[in-house]
Amino acid sequence: MNNITKKIIINVKYIISVTLLLIFNSLSSLKIANAAGATSLQNPLKSNNIVDFLFAILDILLTFALPIIVLFIIYAGFLFVTAQGDTSKITTARSALTWSVIGGVIILGAKLILEVIKNTVAAL
C-alpha cells in the first residue's frame, strides 16, 4: 500500500472511533437540572444495549455493502473478459475476484462473529 492509502485508512479509523465515542457518550443517562428538579432525557435509539446497537449498525452496513460486493464481483468478471489471454491481466482479474469474495465473506460473516462474541461474553 502506498502512503496515501495508509493515511486514508488511518483517517477513516479515526473518524469511526470519534463517531462511536460520541454516540456512546450520548447514550449515557443524561440529567438536566431545571426549576422543578432533574429530569432524564429519553434514549433516541431503539436499542437498549450495545449488542442491539451493533446488530442495528450491521443491518445498515449489509444494506449498503451487498450491492457493492456484487458490483466488485461483476467488475472482476469484466476484467476476466477483457484480459483476452494476457497473463498479467488474468492475474489482476483473479486477484480482484479473490479479494471481492474475501471481503464479501467478512462482511456477511460479521453478524456471525458478533453473535459468537455475544454468546461468549454472556457465558462469562
Helices and strands as residue ranges (DSSP letters): H 3-27, E 31-34, E 37-40, H 50-83, H 87-108, H 110-123
